[in-house]
Amino acid sequence: MRQIILDTETTGIDPAEGHNIIEIGCVEMQLRRITQNHYHQYIKPDRDVEAEAIEVHGITNEFLADKPKFATVADEFIEFVRGAELIIHNAAFDIGFLNAELERNGYAERMEDICPKVTDTLLLARKKFPGQKNNLDALCRRYGIEHFDRDLHGALLDSKILAEVYLHLTGGQTALALGGEGEGYDEDGVSKPRPVDTSALHLPVIAPSDEELKNHHAFLELLDKKSNGQCVWKKLHA
């Protein structure tokens, strides 16, 4: 599954008021490993960046003056993300802006057509940590992601941060090493099987007692109840 972690920066908060995207940052993930493939673009807006927005991301009107318009970069962006699952923090915000830009520039497709699956990590975090702060900075602190301290937001940096947060939220592999980096992995980042000399193995098989089996199944029932029917071990037993 090809996944694209995406973030945008904008001139303001509401595309319906004519606000524009001024930065798009995307990093690619395959098999839960970040690849060397990414997309990053600053964009010249049709209006000035609001002062409040500059305080958040630090991108000024002067900096954007010589950058390309959205219409110039749209095809390249669409080609990069097409068919991938998008992973976005507060997806409604970014998807709303991207769709507004597509419509404004005469594109018939919307992001839902280009990328049919979108995962909102804000919703994942709210489900996992109800009643707590679940912005990107709070999640970094919660998961001990200390090397991403920053004063300003940026689309590409936030996408890289979100990639690590997403891996923590969904469990499993959390190393962000590039595909093919290090021993034991092929060029796509897939772990390679290593031969094992089974002749040297003399492992006893210890059968559980009836009491141990009873306690085991009782614990699986508890896990299944706590996880709303998502206990993998119980499914395997079935």
C-alpha positions as CSV (number, residue, x, y, z in Angstrom):
1,M,0.0,0.0,0.0
2,R,1.4,3.4,-1.1
3,Q,0.7,6.1,1.5
4,I,1.3,9.8,1.2
5,I,1.6,11.9,4.4
6,L,0.5,15.3,3.4
7,D,0.3,18.8,4.9
8,T,-0.4,22.3,3.6
9,E,0.2,25.9,4.7
10,T,-2.3,28.6,3.7
11,T,-3.0,32.3,3.6
12,G,-5.8,31.9,6.2
13,I,-8.3,29.5,7.5
14,D,-11.2,29.5,5.1
15,P,-11.0,28.7,1.4
16,A,-14.6,29.9,1.0
17,E,-13.3,33.4,1.7
18,G,-10.7,33.1,-1.1
19,H,-7.8,31.9,0.9
20,N,-5.1,30.0,-0.9
21,I,-2.6,27.2,-0.3
22,I,0.9,28.5,-0.2
23,E,2.9,25.4,0.6
24,I,2.4,21.6,0.0
25,G,4.6,19.0,1.6
26,C,4.3,15.3,1.0
27,V,6.4,12.3,2.1
28,E,5.9,8.8,0.7
29,M,5.6,5.7,2.8
30,Q,5.5,2.1,1.6
31,L,5.2,-0.9,3.8
32,R,5.4,1.4,6.8
33,R,8.8,2.7,5.8
34,I,9.6,6.2,4.5
35,T,11.0,6.2,1.0
36,Q,13.3,8.7,-0.6
37,N,10.4,10.1,-2.6
38,H,8.8,13.3,-1.5
39,Y,7.0,16.3,-3.0
40,H,7.5,19.9,-1.8
41,Q,6.3,23.2,-3.3
42,Y,5.8,26.8,-2.3
43,I,2.9,28.5,-4.2
44,K,2.2,32.1,-5.0
45,P,-1.3,32.9,-3.7
46,D,-4.0,35.2,-5.3
47,R,-4.1,37.3,-2.1
48,D,-1.9,38.4,0.7
49,V,-1.0,36.0,3.6
50,E,-2.8,37.1,6.8
51,A,-0.6,38.3,9.6
52,E,-2.0,35.6,11.9
53,A,-1.0,32.9,9.4
54,I,2.5,34.3,9.1
55,E,2.9,34.0,12.9
56,V,2.1,30.3,12.5
57,H,4.3,29.3,9.5
58,G,6.6,32.3,8.9
59,I,5.9,32.3,5.2
60,T,5.8,36.0,4.0
61,N,4.3,37.6,1.0
62,E,7.7,38.8,-0.1
63,F,9.1,35.2,0.0
64,L,6.2,33.9,-2.2
65,A,6.4,36.7,-4.8
66,D,8.4,34.7,-7.3
67,K,6.9,31.3,-6.6
68,P,4.7,29.5,-9.2
69,K,0.9,29.6,-9.1
70,F,-1.2,26.6,-8.2
71,A,-2.2,26.0,-11.8
72,T,1.4,25.7,-12.8
73,V,2.2,22.9,-10.2
74,A,-1.2,21.2,-10.0
75,D,-0.5,18.4,-12.6
76,E,2.8,17.4,-11.0
77,F,1.2,17.3,-7.5
78,I,-1.8,15.2,-8.7
79,E,0.6,12.8,-10.4
80,F,2.6,12.4,-7.2
81,V,-0.4,11.6,-5.0
82,R,-2.7,9.8,-7.4
83,G,-4.0,6.4,-6.1
84,A,-2.3,6.6,-2.8
85,E,-3.9,6.6,0.6
86,L,-3.5,10.1,2.1
87,I,-2.6,10.5,5.7
88,I,-3.4,14.0,7.0
89,H,-3.9,15.6,10.5
90,N,-7.2,17.3,10.4
91,A,-7.9,16.1,6.9
92,A,-11.1,18.2,6.4
93,F,-9.0,21.4,6.5
94,D,-6.4,20.3,3.9
95,I,-8.8,18.4,1.6
96,G,-11.1,21.4,1.7
97,F,-8.3,23.7,0.6
98,L,-7.1,21.4,-2.1
99,N,-10.5,20.9,-3.5
100,A,-11.1,24.6,-3.6
101,E,-7.9,25.1,-5.5
102,L,-8.8,22.4,-8.0
103,E,-12.2,23.9,-8.6
104,R,-10.8,27.4,-8.8
105,N,-8.3,26.3,-11.5
106,G,-10.8,24.4,-13.7
107,Y,-10.1,20.8,-12.6
108,A,-13.1,18.4,-12.8
109,E,-11.5,15.9,-10.3
110,R,-11.6,16.4,-6.6
111,M,-9.2,14.9,-4.1
112,E,-11.7,12.1,-3.3
113,D,-11.4,11.1,-7.0
114,I,-7.6,11.3,-7.1
115,C,-7.1,9.6,-3.7
116,P,-10.2,7.5,-2.7
117,K,-8.8,6.7,0.8
118,V,-8.0,9.4,3.3
119,T,-6.9,8.7,6.9
120,D,-7.3,11.5,9.4
121,T,-4.8,11.1,12.2
122,L,-6.6,13.7,14.3
123,L,-9.6,11.3,14.4
124,L,-7.3,8.4,15.2
125,A,-5.8,10.4,18.1
126,R,-9.1,11.5,19.5
127,K,-10.3,7.9,19.5
128,K,-7.1,6.8,21.2
129,F,-6.8,9.7,23.6
130,P,-10.3,11.1,24.2
131,G,-10.6,14.4,26.1
132,Q,-6.9,15.2,25.6
133,K,-5.0,17.6,23.4
134,N,-4.3,15.9,20.1
135,N,-2.6,18.5,18.0
136,L,0.8,17.5,16.4
137,D,2.9,19.1,19.2
138,A,0.9,17.4,21.9
139,L,1.2,14.0,20.2
140,C,5.0,14.5,19.8
141,R,5.3,15.2,23.5
142,R,3.1,12.1,24.3
143,Y,5.2,9.8,22.2
144,G,8.5,11.3,23.1
145,I,9.3,12.6,19.6
146,E,11.8,15.2,21.0
147,H,13.9,15.9,17.9
148,F,11.1,17.8,16.2
149,D,11.0,20.8,18.4
150,R,10.3,23.9,16.3
151,D,8.9,27.4,16.6
152,L,7.3,27.5,13.2
153,H,5.2,25.1,11.2
154,G,6.1,24.1,7.7
155,A,4.3,21.6,5.4
156,L,7.2,19.3,4.6
157,L,8.6,19.3,8.2
158,D,5.1,18.7,9.6
159,S,4.6,15.8,7.1
160,K,7.8,14.1,8.3
161,I,6.7,14.6,11.9
162,L,3.2,13.3,11.1
163,A,4.7,10.2,9.5
164,E,6.4,9.3,12.8
165,V,3.2,10.1,14.8
166,Y,1.1,8.0,12.5
167,L,3.4,5.0,13.0
168,H,3.1,5.4,16.8
169,L,-0.7,5.8,16.6
170,T,-1.1,2.6,14.5
171,G,1.5,0.5,16.3
172,G,4.2,-1.6,14.7
173,Q,7.3,-0.4,12.9
174,T,8.3,3.1,13.9
175,A,11.7,3.4,12.4
176,L,11.9,6.0,9.6
177,A,15.0,4.6,7.9
178,L,14.9,4.9,4.2
179,G,13.9,1.8,2.1
180,G,17.0,-0.3,1.5
181,E,19.0,1.3,4.2
182,G,20.9,-1.0,6.5
183,E,21.3,-4.8,6.5
184,G,18.4,-7.2,6.3
185,Y,16.2,-5.1,4.0
186,D,15.8,-5.1,0.2
187,E,15.6,-2.0,-2.0
188,D,11.9,-1.6,-1.3
189,G,12.4,-1.6,2.5
190,V,11.1,-5.1,2.9
191,S,12.9,-7.3,5.4
192,K,14.7,-10.2,3.8
193,P,14.4,-13.7,5.2
194,R,17.6,-15.0,6.8
195,P,18.4,-18.7,6.8
196,V,18.3,-20.5,10.1
197,D,20.2,-23.6,11.0
198,T,17.4,-25.7,12.4
199,S,19.7,-28.6,13.2
200,A,21.0,-26.7,16.2
201,L,17.6,-26.2,17.6
202,H,16.3,-28.5,20.3
203,L,13.2,-26.6,21.6
204,P,10.9,-28.5,23.9
205,V,7.1,-28.2,23.3
206,I,5.3,-27.7,26.6
207,A,1.5,-28.2,26.4
208,P,-0.6,-25.9,28.6
209,S,-2.7,-27.4,31.4
210,D,-6.4,-27.2,31.5
211,E,-6.3,-24.4,34.1
212,E,-3.8,-22.4,31.9
213,L,-6.0,-22.8,28.9
214,K,-9.0,-21.6,30.9
215,N,-7.1,-18.5,32.1
216,H,-5.8,-17.9,28.6
217,H,-9.2,-17.9,27.0
218,A,-10.6,-15.7,29.8
219,F,-7.8,-13.2,29.1
220,L,-8.6,-13.2,25.4
221,E,-12.2,-12.5,26.2
222,L,-11.2,-9.5,28.3
223,L,-8.9,-8.2,25.5
224,D,-11.7,-8.6,22.9
225,K,-14.1,-6.7,25.1
226,K,-11.6,-3.9,25.7
227,S,-10.7,-3.6,22.0
228,N,-14.4,-3.6,20.8
229,G,-14.0,-7.1,19.2
230,Q,-10.6,-6.5,17.6
231,C,-8.6,-9.1,19.6
232,V,-6.4,-10.7,16.9
233,W,-5.5,-13.7,19.0
234,K,-9.2,-14.5,19.6
235,K,-9.8,-14.4,15.8
236,L,-6.8,-16.8,15.3
237,H,-8.2,-19.2,17.8
238,A,-11.6,-19.1,16.0
